[in-house]
Amino acid sequence: MAQTRTTLAKGGPRDRLSLSKPSTFHGSGTRSRRCSCTPRRSPVDPVSAGSLRAGKGSQAIHLWRAGPDGPLFLEKITATQSEFAAFRHLIGRDVDHLLAVLGALSYRFNYHLFMTVAAGTPLDIKAPDFSTAPLVEASFGFSRSLGSATQSLAGIETQSYALIQTPWVRKLLTENDVPLATLDGALATTRTVPQHLIHNDLHFNNVLHDAETGENWLIDLGMLMVSNIGAEVHPFALIAANHPDNSRHFEEAVVHLAHPADLAPQTVRQSCLTHCIEVNMRRAINHKSANRFASVVKLCGMLTPPDR
């Protein structure tokens, strides 16, 4: 990968690496260092293999091939500093349900992230036999294989639940008939649950299923966060809050997660909902969204009161 950083400068979008302003590269088996102004040649020059549709957190996603008949690898261009920090930490590491991270490059105001590519298609949530089990397995396996050392990972936010403890937010929730005793009870339960690094954007488009091998791969690490076990399935909680007739996936995901985590399903459920309330309260404020705040109120209504 140390050679790839320069040979990618040949032809097409990588010409920017040959400009006078240097950049910082982090690659497998290398130390962080500055790229030279003049690229050096390698025995194998990467060949462009097209591009993929970029999501909201990406500027572009390019596919490259290591030589005319070599393996594919992916370059994601993003402005998300936390994802860059995660890639630097994951370079060369063998992490369950995660494709190999090859390197990370910072250049001007963007980050260029490199990883391998595997065959797979997103899970079909509309399929009659759709289950959240593969998503939960991939997410929890990813977090467990990283261990607790990631809690000190620079650039990754740690969930503190500070917002739902802010006086003016609590007043706003009270005015909308949210019982604070129930919220505080859920928060107390959540604080007893261990924290680990979570994907934090777990939905069917972010898990690729390889039908041939049966493997499930997590993609898009742009929202990584350290939070309590249970938080990883919070996207399903939001769906359940806004569409009560479609709550099956949420309750199923809670059960699937409780077993490997060795926690009671009710504990996982409270932890998930508390994280979801904090995250969506922040989004409601940042985007001045009345609909998002309405979702927060609905999520609070899903919490189990302390006396139950």
C-alpha positions in Angstrom: 0.0 0.0 0.0 3.0 2.3 0.5 3.6 2.1 -3.2 -0.1 2.4 -4.1 -0.2 5.9 -2.6 2.0 7.3 -5.3 1.1 5.1 -8.3 -2.6 6.1 -7.9 -1.4 9.5 -9.0 -1.2 8.2 -12.6 -4.1 9.2 -14.7 -7.5 10.4 -13.7 -8.7 11.7 -10.3 -5.5 10.8 -8.4 -3.5 13.5 -10.3 -4.0 15.8 -7.3 -1.4 13.8 -5.4 1.3 15.1 -7.7 0.5 18.7 -6.8 2.9 20.8 -4.7 0.9 20.7 -1.5 1.8 17.4 0.4 -0.6 15.1 2.1 -0.4 12.6 5.0 -0.7 8.9 4.3 -1.3 6.0 6.7 -1.0 2.6 5.2 -0.7 -1.0 6.2 2.8 -1.7 7.5 3.9 1.9 7.2 4.3 4.9 9.5 2.5 8.1 8.9 4.5 10.3 6.5 4.2 13.1 4.0 3.7 12.2 0.3 6.4 13.6 -2.0 5.6 16.0 -4.7 6.9 13.6 -7.4 5.1 10.2 -7.5 7.3 7.1 -7.8 6.4 4.2 -10.1 5.4 0.8 -9.0 5.5 -2.6 -10.8 1.7 -2.5 -10.9 -0.3 0.6 -11.8 -3.9 0.7 -10.6 -6.5 0.7 -13.3 -9.8 2.6 -12.9 -12.7 0.2 -12.6 -15.6 2.7 -12.4 -17.4 4.2 -9.5 -20.2 3.6 -7.1 -23.1 5.8 -6.0 -21.9 7.9 -3.0 -24.1 8.2 0.1 -24.8 11.4 2.1 -21.5 11.2 4.0 -19.3 10.7 0.9 -18.1 12.9 -2.0 -17.2 10.0 -4.3 -16.5 6.3 -4.3 -14.0 5.0 -6.9 -13.2 1.4 -7.8 -9.7 0.5 -8.7 -8.0 -2.7 -9.9 -4.4 -3.6 -8.9 -3.2 -4.1 -12.5 -5.3 -5.2 -15.5 -6.1 -8.6 -13.9 -5.5 -7.8 -10.2 -8.0 -7.6 -7.3 -10.4 -4.8 -6.8 -10.1 -2.2 -4.1 -12.2 0.8 -3.2 -11.4 4.5 -2.6 -13.9 6.5 -0.6 -13.6 10.3 -0.5 -15.2 11.9 2.5 -14.9 14.9 4.8 -15.8 12.9 7.9 -12.9 13.1 10.3 -14.2 10.4 12.6 -14.3 7.9 9.7 -10.7 8.8 8.8 -9.7 8.2 12.5 -11.4 4.8 12.4 -9.7 3.8 9.2 -6.3 4.8 10.6 -7.0 2.6 13.6 -8.2 -0.4 11.5 -5.4 -0.5 9.0 -4.1 -4.1 8.7 -6.4 -5.4 11.5 -8.4 -8.5 11.2 -11.9 -7.4 12.3 -14.9 -9.7 12.1 -17.5 -8.7 9.4 -15.3 -5.9 8.1 -13.4 -5.9 4.8 -9.7 -5.3 5.0 -8.8 -1.6 5.5 -5.7 -0.8 3.3 -4.9 2.8 4.1 -6.1 6.3 4.7 -4.9 9.5 3.1 -5.6 13.1 4.2 -5.4 15.7 1.4 -6.5 19.3 1.9 -10.0 19.2 3.3 -10.9 15.6 2.3 -9.9 12.1 3.4 -9.3 9.2 1.0 -10.0 5.8 2.5 -8.9 2.5 0.9 -10.3 -0.9 1.5 -10.8 -4.2 -0.3 -14.0 -5.1 -2.1 -16.1 -8.3 -1.7 -19.1 -9.7 -3.6 -22.4 -9.1 -1.9 -25.8 -7.4 -2.2 -27.8 -5.4 0.4 -30.3 -7.4 2.5 -33.9 -7.2 1.2 -36.0 -5.8 4.0 -39.1 -6.4 1.9 -38.5 -10.1 1.6 -41.1 -12.3 3.4 -38.3 -14.1 5.3 -36.3 -11.0 6.2 -34.7 -11.2 9.6 -32.6 -8.8 11.6 -30.4 -11.6 12.8 -27.6 -11.2 10.1 -27.4 -7.4 10.8 -27.2 -7.9 14.5 -24.6 -10.7 14.2 -22.4 -8.5 11.9 -22.7 -5.4 14.1 -22.1 -7.1 17.4 -19.4 -9.3 16.0 -17.6 -6.2 14.6 -17.8 -4.5 18.0 -16.8 -7.5 20.0 -13.7 -8.2 17.8 -12.5 -4.7 18.3 -12.6 -4.9 22.1 -12.7 -2.1 24.7 -9.4 -0.5 23.5 -11.4 1.5 20.9 -13.0 3.5 23.7 -10.0 5.8 23.7 -9.9 6.1 19.9 -9.1 9.7 19.0 -11.8 11.4 16.9 -14.6 9.0 17.8 -17.4 10.4 19.9 -18.5 8.7 23.1 -22.2 8.8 24.0 -22.7 10.7 27.2 -26.4 11.4 27.1 -25.7 15.0 28.1 -28.5 16.5 26.0 -31.4 14.6 27.6 -30.1 15.8 31.0 -30.1 19.4 30.0 -32.7 21.5 32.0 -34.3 23.2 29.0 -34.6 19.9 27.1 -36.1 18.2 30.1 -38.6 21.1 30.4 -39.5 20.7 26.7 -40.1 17.0 27.1 -42.2 17.6 30.2 -44.4 20.0 28.3 -45.0 17.2 25.8 -46.1 14.8 28.5 -42.9 12.8 28.7 -42.6 11.3 32.2 -39.1 12.2 33.3 -39.0 9.5 35.9 -39.4 6.9 33.2 -36.6 8.5 31.1 -34.3 8.8 34.1 -35.0 5.1 35.0 -34.0 4.1 31.5 -30.9 6.2 31.6 -29.9 4.6 34.9 -30.3 1.1 33.4 -28.3 2.1 30.3 -25.4 3.3 32.4 -25.1 -0.2 33.8 -24.5 -1.6 30.3 -21.0 -1.9 29.0 -19.9 0.4 26.2 -18.1 -0.5 23.0 -17.6 0.9 19.5 -20.8 0.6 17.4 -21.5 1.0 13.7 -24.3 3.4 14.6 -25.9 3.3 11.2 -27.1 -0.2 11.0 -29.7 -0.7 8.3 -30.1 -3.2 5.4 -28.2 -1.0 2.9 -25.1 -1.0 5.1 -24.8 -4.8 5.3 -23.7 -6.7 2.2 -24.6 -10.4 2.1 -22.5 -12.8 0.1 -24.9 -15.6 -0.9 -22.0 -17.8 -1.9 -20.1 -17.8 1.4 -22.9 -16.7 3.7 -20.7 -13.9 5.0 -22.2 -10.5 6.0 -20.0 -7.4 5.6 -20.5 -4.0 7.2 -19.9 -1.0 5.1 -20.0 2.8 5.6 -18.1 3.6 8.9 -19.0 7.3 8.8 -21.1 7.3 12.0 -19.0 5.2 14.3 -19.5 5.9 18.0 -18.7 4.5 21.4 -22.0 3.7 23.1 -23.8 1.1 25.3 -24.6 -2.4 24.0 -28.0 -2.1 22.5 -27.4 1.2 20.8 -26.4 -0.6 17.6 -30.0 -1.5 16.7 -31.4 2.0 17.3 -32.4 2.5 13.6 -35.0 -0.2 14.1 -36.3 1.6 17.3 -36.9 4.7 15.2 -38.9 2.8 12.6 -41.0 1.2 15.4 -41.7 4.6 16.9 -42.9 6.1 13.7 -44.6 2.9 12.4 -46.0 0.9 15.3 -47.4 -1.7 13.0 -43.8 -2.4 11.8 -42.2 -2.9 15.3 -41.5 -6.6 14.8 -38.0 -5.9 13.5 -37.1 -3.8 16.5 -38.3 -6.3 19.1 -36.6 -9.2 17.1 -33.3 -7.3 16.9 -33.3 -6.7 20.7 -33.7 -10.5 21.3 -31.0 -11.4 18.8 -28.6 -8.9 20.5 -29.4 -9.9 24.1 -28.2 -13.5 23.7 -24.6 -12.9 22.6 -24.3 -9.9 24.9 -25.4 -12.0 27.8 -27.9 -9.3 28.9 -31.6 -9.3 29.6 -33.7 -8.3 26.5 -35.4 -5.6 28.6 -32.0 -4.1 29.5 -30.9 -4.1 25.9 -34.3 -2.5 24.9 -33.9 0.3 27.4 -30.3 1.0 26.4 -31.3 1.1 22.7 -34.2 3.5 23.3 -32.2 5.8 25.5 -29.4 6.1 22.8 -32.1 6.6 20.1 -33.7 9.4 22.1 -30.4 11.2 22.6 -29.4 10.9 19.0 -32.7 12.0 17.6 -33.1 14.9 20.1 -29.8 16.2 18.8 -30.9 15.8 15.2 -34.2 17.6 16.0 -32.3 20.6 17.4 -29.6 20.7 14.7 -32.2 20.5 11.9 -34.9 22.4 13.7 -37.2 19.5 12.9 -40.6 19.2 14.5 -41.1 15.8 13.0 -37.8 14.5 14.5 -38.9 15.9 17.9 -42.2 14.1 17.5 -40.3 10.9 17.0 -38.4 11.6 20.2 -41.7 11.9 22.1 -42.9 8.6 20.6 -39.6 6.9 21.6 -40.0 8.1 25.1 -43.5 6.5 25.1 -41.8 3.1 24.3 -39.7 3.2 27.5 -40.7 0.8 30.3 -41.6 2.7 33.5 -39.4 2.0 36.5 -42.1 0.1 38.4 -42.6 -2.5 35.6 
